[in-house]
């Protein structure tokens, strides 16, 4: 240790590290857990959330550290890599540290972004299992979600085929569902653009109810949102019953409870409340809970995971998806409001590569070699791109936290380029640290660790961007102007009509605002880099998540089902038929 990350692939480093990975009984001793508090789950274990929280309910919480980033390139900024590197570095300093990261989706794992296990010498293990559905949580969510759609479509068929007396004999009342106002679609955990618009129920009367439908990616399901924000099993169970699956012909919501499917859905998800315990390749404990995609979902590791980590560790590190404009904004104004937990530090990850892109550098395309501008010194491009970093610093400062900027180092970064970033950040009144965790593991993250530990001792003045009593229109306007830098917001006629109804209905007054926006730009347009000026945020729809209690304004043309690229990762993934080992994951 550390391994030569310039020559070895991530899956090879993981393979070398995994033989020494602690087993569940070893974690029990290391973390001071009771035997009944860790549930064996193959080579790893699930932590019994309710038992541990009951035993430690009187213990003081540790320091709460959140990791976010600037607007990324399509290759990402390395938030999970930095999260793992920070945890490893704290371990090197002898600190009691752990964290919680998100379960990767099969969509990006088999597409262009990789496995979300970190990288190099800042890596989560067991990597192959983690990347291929280790926790089982996404599978349980898919089954529970699709069961709701089975219940809905079957009910519509039976109400069409039977009169009220026949329905009454089997204990059913007519729900009179409006086929044009079905809110949910089906889900699967791949990027399948061909399934964004489908017709179901083709055939005769026994083949279902014919109507338009769709597939979304699994982690955009409201059930994933509920898992991320639920405080315990009782909360999860109650929220599932409140999910609006459709509306009837009088515009009344039809819920999972109305369809009598909520109990079965909760049964599928009963084990999802227990985070899965993995570790870094330097063997610090890291929980895995909830899912990715802060552009179309919550994109946060769970409240349950954070509550647990703050009791188990002196320093607990959690991550938010994509840039601070969406991931941190949701952590700040939604997750923290619901959890009641206030962060001590926010780590803002930036790469010199991304800053050059924001300065006008050539397009970054996954699967293609990086242009020379990104691998050779180019101070001019870097300086021109610094506005994006400064904007993200101001987003975090608006919450009352002074961020620690982490320069996630590449071996091609030069001393002059690093100095430019550090000087700019320090002039903006924030701490800045270079971290070489990808190359050197925990030893490479010590400068970052010291900056974070120092910042954690400062008292923050954390406060929300808006009060919960503020109208939805005003909330969206404030997020657009303060966080994104927009001049204002425009609403399509359909979105405007829905907005007026939502604002007039008191039952939606305490719903959280969950923005849906591209992660590739501060604006709604992924092609606009840097800090766009003179633009208006277009809202085309508002989704209603009545179980999670979210109102989700949909901006731009973003879809809940991403597409698979022309050069996806699955082309390079295979299995060794002699050993059964998976090769090619990254």
C-alpha positions in Angstrom: 0.0 0.0 0.0 -0.6 2.3 -1.7 -1.0 0.4 -5.0 0.3 1.8 -8.2 -3.0 3.5 -9.4 -1.3 4.6 -12.6 -0.9 1.0 -13.8 -3.7 -0.9 -12.1 -7.4 -0.7 -12.8 -9.8 0.0 -10.0 -11.1 -3.5 -10.1 -7.6 -4.9 -9.8 -6.8 -2.7 -6.8 -10.0 -3.9 -5.2 -9.1 -7.5 -5.9 -5.8 -7.1 -4.1 -7.4 -5.4 -1.1 -10.4 -7.6 -0.5 -8.7 -10.7 1.0 -7.9 -8.6 4.2 -11.3 -7.1 4.4 -12.8 -7.5 7.9 -15.6 -10.0 8.3 -18.9 -9.1 10.1 -17.6 -10.5 13.4 -14.4 -8.5 13.2 -16.5 -5.3 12.6 -18.5 -6.2 15.6 -15.4 -6.0 17.8 -13.8 -3.0 16.1 -17.0 -0.9 16.2 -18.2 -2.0 19.6 -21.4 -3.6 18.3 -23.5 -6.2 19.9 -23.7 -9.6 18.2 -27.4 -9.0 17.4 -26.7 -5.5 15.9 -24.9 -6.8 12.8 -26.7 -9.0 10.3 -24.4 -11.2 8.3 -24.9 -10.6 4.6 -22.3 -12.6 2.7 -18.8 -11.2 3.2 -20.3 -7.9 4.6 -23.0 -7.2 7.0 -26.1 -5.0 7.4 -26.4 -2.8 10.5 -29.6 -3.2 12.5 -30.5 0.4 12.6 -33.3 0.3 15.2 -31.3 -1.8 17.7 -28.2 0.3 17.4 -30.0 3.6 17.7 -32.0 2.4 20.7 -28.7 1.5 22.5 -26.9 4.7 21.6 -29.8 7.2 21.8 -28.2 9.0 24.7 -24.7 9.3 23.1 -23.5 12.7 21.8 -23.3 13.0 18.0 -20.0 13.2 16.2 -18.9 15.8 13.7 -21.0 15.9 10.5 -19.1 16.4 7.2 -20.8 16.7 3.8 -19.0 16.3 0.5 -20.2 18.1 -2.7 -18.6 19.5 -5.9 -18.4 22.1 -8.6 -20.3 21.6 -11.8 -18.7 18.4 -13.1 -17.5 17.3 -16.5 -19.4 14.2 -17.8 -16.6 12.2 -16.2 -17.5 13.4 -12.7 -15.4 15.3 -10.1 -14.6 12.4 -7.8 -16.9 13.1 -4.9 -17.0 9.5 -3.8 -13.2 9.1 -4.4 -12.7 12.2 -2.2 -15.2 10.9 0.4 -13.2 7.7 0.6 -9.9 9.5 0.6 -10.9 11.8 3.4 -12.1 8.8 5.5 -8.8 7.0 4.8 -6.8 10.1 5.7 -8.7 10.6 9.0 -7.9 7.0 9.7 -4.2 7.7 9.2 -4.5 10.5 11.7 -5.9 8.0 14.2 -9.4 9.4 14.3 -12.6 7.4 14.8 -14.1 8.0 11.4 -16.7 6.4 9.1 -19.1 7.4 6.4 -22.1 6.7 4.3 -22.2 6.7 0.5 -24.9 5.9 -2.0 -25.6 2.5 -3.7 -24.7 2.9 -7.4 -27.3 2.4 -10.1 -26.8 -0.2 -12.8 -27.6 2.6 -15.3 -24.3 4.6 -15.0 -22.3 1.5 -14.0 -23.1 -0.1 -17.3 -23.0 3.3 -19.2 -20.4 6.0 -18.9 -19.9 7.1 -15.3 -18.6 3.9 -13.8 -19.4 2.3 -10.5 -19.4 5.1 -8.0 -17.0 3.1 -5.8 -14.4 5.8 -5.8 -11.1 5.1 -7.5 -7.4 4.4 -7.3 -6.3 4.2 -3.7 -9.5 5.8 -2.4 -11.8 2.9 -3.2 -14.7 1.1 -1.6 -14.7 -2.7 -1.3 -16.0 -5.2 -2.1 -16.1 -3.3 -5.3 -17.6 -5.9 -7.7 -20.4 -6.8 -5.4 -21.0 -3.1 -4.6 -21.2 -2.2 -8.3 -23.5 -5.1 -9.1 -26.4 -4.7 -6.6 -24.7 -5.6 -3.3 -27.2 -4.2 -0.9 -30.3 -5.5 -2.6 -32.0 -2.2 -1.9 -32.5 -1.1 -5.5 -33.9 -4.6 -6.3 -36.4 -4.3 -3.4 -37.4 -0.8 -4.6 -37.9 -2.1 -8.1 -40.1 -4.9 -6.9 -42.2 -2.7 -4.6 -42.6 0.1 -7.2 -43.6 -2.3 -10.0 -46.0 -4.1 -7.7 -47.8 -0.8 -7.3 -48.1 -0.6 -11.1 -49.3 -4.2 -11.3 -52.0 -3.3 -8.7 -53.0 -0.2 -10.6 -53.2 -1.7 -14.1 -55.0 -4.9 -12.8 -57.5 -2.7 -10.9 -58.2 -0.7 -14.0 -58.8 -3.8 -16.1 -61.1 -5.3 -13.5 -63.1 -2.1 -13.0 -63.6 -2.1 -16.8 -64.7 -5.7 -17.0 -67.0 -5.9 -13.8 -69.9 -3.8 -12.6 -70.2 -2.4 -9.1 -72.1 -5.4 -7.7 -69.4 -7.8 -9.0 -66.6 -5.7 -7.5 -68.5 -5.5 -4.2 -68.6 -9.3 -3.9 -64.8 -9.4 -3.8 -64.5 -6.5 -1.4 -63.6 -3.8 -3.9 -65.0 -0.3 -4.5 -64.8 1.4 -7.8 -61.9 3.8 -7.9 -62.7 5.2 -11.3 -59.1 5.9 -12.2 -58.4 8.4 -15.0 -56.1 6.6 -17.5 -54.7 10.0 -18.6 -53.6 11.0 -15.1 -51.5 8.0 -14.0 -48.6 9.5 -12.2 -46.2 6.5 -12.0 -44.6 4.5 -14.6 -42.6 1.3 -14.4 -38.9 1.2 -13.4 -35.8 -0.6 -14.2 -32.1 0.0 -13.2 -30.6 0.6 -16.7 -30.5 3.6 -19.0 -33.1 2.6 -21.6 -34.2 5.6 -23.7 -36.3 3.3 -25.9 -38.7 2.7 -22.9 -39.4 6.4 -22.1 -42.8 6.2 -23.9 -44.7 2.9 -24.2 -48.2 1.5 -24.7 -49.3 -1.3 -22.4 -52.4 -3.5 -22.3 -52.5 -4.3 -26.0 -54.5 -7.4 -26.8 -58.0 -8.5 -25.7 -59.9 -7.6 -22.5 -57.9 -10.1 -20.4 -54.5 -8.6 -21.4 -54.9 -5.5 -19.2 -56.0 -2.0 -19.7 -54.6 -0.3 -22.8 -53.0 3.1 -22.1 -49.8 5.1 -22.5 -47.1 4.4 -19.9 -43.4 4.7 -19.4 -40.3 3.4 -17.7 -38.1 5.5 -15.5 -34.7 4.6 -14.0 -35.1 2.8 -10.7 -33.3 5.3 -8.5 -35.7 8.1 -9.6 -38.6 6.2 -7.9 -40.4 7.9 -5.1 -39.6 4.8 -3.0 -35.9 5.7 -3.3 -36.7 9.2 -2.1 -38.6 7.8 0.8 -35.8 5.5 1.8 -33.4 8.4 1.7 -35.5 10.6 4.1 -37.3 8.0 6.3 -36.4 8.1 9.9 -37.3 4.4 10.7 -39.5 1.5 9.4 -42.7 3.0 10.8 -42.1 6.3 8.9 -41.2 4.4 5.7 -44.4 2.3 6.0 -46.6 5.3 6.5 -45.1 7.2 3.6 -45.6 4.3 1.2 -49.3 4.3 1.9 -49.5 8.0 1.0 -47.9 7.6 -2.5 -50.1 9.0 -5.2 -50.1 6.5 -8.1 -52.9 8.1 -10.2 -55.9 10.4 -10.0 -59.5 9.5 -10.4 -61.9 11.1 -12.9 -62.9 13.7 -10.2 -59.2 14.7 -9.8 -58.9 12.9 -6.4 -55.6 11.1 -5.7 -55.5 7.3 -5.8 -52.9 6.1 -3.4 -51.1 2.9 -2.7 -53.3 2.6 0.4 -56.4 2.9 -1.8 -55.1 0.1 -4.0 -54.4 -2.0 -0.8 -50.9 -2.6 -2.0 -49.0 -0.5 0.5 -48.5 -3.3 3.0 -47.0 -5.6 0.4 -44.8 -2.8 -0.9 -43.5 -2.3 2.6 -42.9 -6.0 3.0 -40.6 -5.9 -0.1 -38.7 -2.9 1.5 -38.6 -4.1 5.1 -34.9 -4.8 5.0 -33.9 -1.7 3.1 -33.8 0.4 6.3 -30.6 -1.3 7.4 -27.5 0.2 5.9 -24.9 -2.2 4.4 -21.5 -2.1 6.0 -18.5 -2.0 3.6 -15.1 -0.4 3.9 -12.3 1.5 2.2 -9.3 -0.4 0.9 -7.5 0.9 4.1 -10.3 -0.8 6.1 -12.2 2.1 7.6 -16.0 1.4 7.9 -18.2 2.9 5.2 -22.0 2.3 5.1 -23.9 2.1 1.8 -27.5 3.4 1.8 -29.9 5.1 -0.6 -29.1 6.1 -4.2 -27.6 8.5 -6.7 -28.9 11.0 -9.3 -29.3 14.4 -7.6 -30.4 15.8 -10.9 -33.6 13.7 -11.0 -33.8 12.4 -7.4 -32.7 13.2 -3.9 -29.2 12.0 -4.6 -28.2 11.8 -0.9 -27.0 9.1 1.3 -29.7 8.4 3.8 -30.9 10.2 6.9 -30.8 6.7 8.6 -27.2 6.2 7.6 -26.2 9.7 8.8 -28.0 9.3 12.2 -26.3 6.0 12.7 -22.9 7.3 11.6 -23.1 10.3 14.0 -23.6 7.9 16.9 -20.9 5.4 15.8 -18.1 7.7 14.8 -16.5 10.9 16.0 -16.4 12.1 12.4 -19.1 11.0 10.0 -18.7 11.8 6.3 -21.7 11.8 3.9 -22.0 12.7 0.3 -24.4 14.6 -2.0 -24.8 14.0 -5.7 -23.3 16.2 -8.4 -22.6 19.9 -7.9 -23.5 22.1 -5.0 -26.3 23.7 -7.1 -28.3 20.6 -6.9 -26.7 18.0 -4.5 -25.8 20.5 -1.8 -29.0 22.5 -2.3 -31.1 19.4 -1.6 -28.9 18.5 1.4 -29.2 22.0 2.7 -32.9 22.8 2.3 -34.5 19.3 2.2 -32.4 16.6 3.9 -31.1 18.7 6.8 -34.6 20.2 7.3 -36.1 16.7 7.6 -33.3 15.2 9.6 -32.8 18.1 12.0 -29.0 17.5 11.6 -26.7 20.4 10.9 -23.4 19.9 9.1 -20.1 21.2 10.6 -18.2 21.2 7.3 -18.9 21.0 3.6 -16.1 19.8 1.4 -16.3 21.3 -2.2 -14.5 19.0 -4.6 -12.9 20.6 -7.7 -10.6 19.3 -10.4 -8.3 21.5 -12.5 -9.6 19.5 -15.5 -13.2 20.7 -14.9 -12.2 24.3 -14.2 -10.4 24.4 -17.6 -13.6 23.1 -19.2 -15.5 25.9 -17.6 -12.9 28.3 -18.9 -13.8 27.4 -22.5 -11.8 24.2 -23.0 -12.7 21.6 -25.6 -15.7 19.4 -25.0 -15.0 16.4 -22.7 -16.5 13.2 -24.1 -16.5 10.0 -22.1 -14.7 7.2 -23.8 -12.5 9.5 -25.9 -9.0 10.7 -25.0 -8.8 14.1 -23.2 -7.6 17.0 -25.4 -4.1 18.3 -24.6 -5.6 21.4 -22.9 -6.6 19.1 -19.9 -3.3 17.2 -19.6 -0.8 20.1 -20.1 -0.4 23.3 -18.2 -2.9 26.0 -19.4 -3.2 28.7 -16.8 -5.3 30.9 -19.0 -8.1 28.4 -19.4 -7.9 27.6 -15.6 -8.2 31.3 -14.6 -11.2 31.8 -17.0 -13.0 28.8 -15.4 -12.5 29.9 -11.7 -15.8 31.7 -11.7 -17.7 28.3 -11.5 -15.7 27.4 -8.4 -16.3 30.8 -6.8 -20.0 30.5 -7.6 -20.2 27.2 -5.8 -18.3 28.6 -2.8 -21.0 31.3 -2.6 -23.8 28.7 -2.7 -22.4 26.9 0.3 -21.6 30.2 2.1 -25.3 31.2 1.7 -26.1 28.3 4.1 -23.9 29.8 6.8 -21.0 27.3 6.2 -17.6 28.2 5.0 -16.5 25.3 2.7 -13.2 23.5 2.5 -12.3 23.3 -1.2 -10.5 20.1 -2.1 -8.4 20.1 -5.2 -8.9 16.5 -6.3 -5.4 16.1 -7.9 -4.5 14.5 -11.2 -0.8 13.6 -11.9 -0.9 16.1 -14.8 -1.8 19.1 -12.6 1.2 21.5 -12.3 2.4 23.4 -9.3 1.5 26.7 -11.0 -2.1 25.5 -11.7 -2.5 24.3 -8.1 -1.2 27.7 -6.8 -3.7 29.6 -9.0 -6.6 27.6 -7.5 -5.4 27.9 -3.9 -4.8 31.7 -4.2 -8.2 32.3 -5.7 -10.0 30.2 -3.1 -8.2 31.9 -0.2 -9.0 35.3 -1.5 -12.7 34.2 -1.6 -12.4 33.5 2.2 -12.4 29.7 2.1 -9.9 27.0 3.0 -8.3 25.1 0.2 -6.3 21.8 0.3 -4.6 19.7 -2.3 -5.4 16.0 -2.0 -3.7 13.1 -3.7 -5.9 10.4 -2.3 -6.4 8.7 -5.7 -2.6 8.2 -6.1 -1.5 7.8 -2.4 -4.6 6.8 -0.4 -4.9 8.2 3.1 -1.3 9.5 3.1 -2.2 11.7 0.2 -5.2 13.2 1.9 -3.6 14.5 5.1 -3.6 18.2 4.0 -7.3 17.9 3.4 -7.9 16.1 6.7 -6.2 18.8 8.7 -8.2 21.5 6.9 -11.5 19.7 7.5 -10.8 18.9 11.2 -9.8 22.5 11.7 -13.0 23.8 10.0 -15.1 21.4 12.0 -14.2 23.2 15.2 -15.6 26.5 14.0 -19.2 27.4 14.8 -21.3 27.6 11.7 -24.4 29.7 11.3 -26.3 27.2 9.3 -29.8 28.3 8.1 -32.1 27.4 5.3 -32.5 29.4 2.1 -36.3 29.8 2.6 -38.9 29.1 5.2 -41.2 26.1 4.7 -44.2 28.4 4.7 -43.0 30.2 1.5 -45.1 29.5 -1.6 -43.7 27.1 -4.2 -43.4 29.8 -6.9 -41.3 32.0 -4.5 -39.1 29.0 -3.4 -38.3 28.1 -7.0 -37.6 31.8 -7.8 -35.2 32.0 -4.9 -33.4 28.8 -5.7 -33.1 29.9 -9.4 -31.6 33.3 -8.5 -29.5 32.6 -5.4 -28.3 29.1 -6.2 -28.3 28.8 -10.0 -27.7 32.5 -10.9 -30.7 32.8 -13.1 -32.5 36.2 -13.8 -35.9 34.6 -13.1 -38.2 31.7 -13.8 -40.7 31.0 -16.6 -43.5 28.4 -16.3 -45.2 26.7 -19.2 -49.0 27.1 -19.3 -49.4 23.4 -18.1 -46.9 24.0 -15.2 -48.6 27.3 -14.3 -52.0 25.7 -14.1 -50.7 23.0 -11.8 -48.7 25.5 -9.7 -51.8 27.5 -9.0 -53.7 24.4 -7.9 -50.9 23.2 -5.7 -50.4 26.6 -4.0 -54.2 26.8 -3.4 -54.4 23.4 -1.7 -53.3 23.6 2.0 -52.3 19.9 2.0 -49.2 20.7 -0.1 -48.1 23.6 2.1 -45.5 21.6 4.0 -44.2 19.7 1.0 -40.4 20.0 0.3 -39.2 21.5 -3.0 -37.1 18.9 -4.9 -35.7 20.5 -8.1 -35.1 18.5 -11.2 -32.3 20.0 -13.3 -29.3 19.0 -15.4 -26.0 18.5 -13.4 -23.8 19.5 -16.3 -24.5 23.3 -16.0 -25.6 25.8 -13.4 -28.4 26.5 -15.8 -31.0 24.1 -17.3 -28.9 23.8 -20.5 -26.1 21.3 -20.2 -24.1 23.0 -22.9 -23.8 26.3 -20.9 -20.6 26.0 -18.9 -18.9 28.4 -16.4 -21.4 30.8 -14.8 -24.1 31.5 -17.4 -25.5 35.1 -17.5 -28.7 36.5 -18.7 -30.9 33.4 -18.7 -34.3 32.3 -17.3 -35.0 28.9 -15.7 -37.9 27.2 -17.6 -40.2 25.0 -15.6 -42.4 22.6 -17.7 -44.1 20.5 -15.0 -44.3 19.8 -11.3 -44.3 16.2 -10.1 -46.1 15.3 -6.9 -44.5 12.8 -4.6 -47.1 12.6 -1.8 -45.4 9.8 0.1 -42.1 11.6 0.3 -44.0 14.9 0.5 -42.0 16.4 -2.4 -43.1 18.8 -5.1 -40.6 18.4 -8.0 -40.4 21.2 -10.5 -39.1 19.8 -13.8 -36.8 22.1 -15.7 -35.4 22.1 -19.2 -35.7 18.8 -21.1 -34.3 16.5 -18.4 -35.8 13.0 -18.4 -36.3 10.5 -15.5 -34.9 7.8 -17.8 -31.4 8.6 -19.0 -30.1 7.2 -22.2 -27.2 4.8 -22.9 -24.3 6.3 -24.7 -22.6 5.0 -27.9 -19.6 3.7 -26.0 -21.0 2.3 -22.8 -19.0 0.6 -20.1 -20.6 -2.8 -20.6 -18.5 -3.3 -23.7 -15.5 -3.7 -21.5 -17.0 -5.8 -18.7 -16.5 -9.6 -18.6 -16.1 -12.5 -16.3 -13.2 -14.9 -16.0 -14.9 -18.3 -16.6 -12.2 -20.2 -14.6 -12.3 -18.1 -11.4 -15.7 -16.3 -11.7 -14.1 -12.9 -11.1 -15.5 -9.9 -12.9 -13.1 -7.8 -14.9 -13.4 -4.4 -16.5 -15.4 -2.5 -13.9 -14.2 1.1 -13.3 
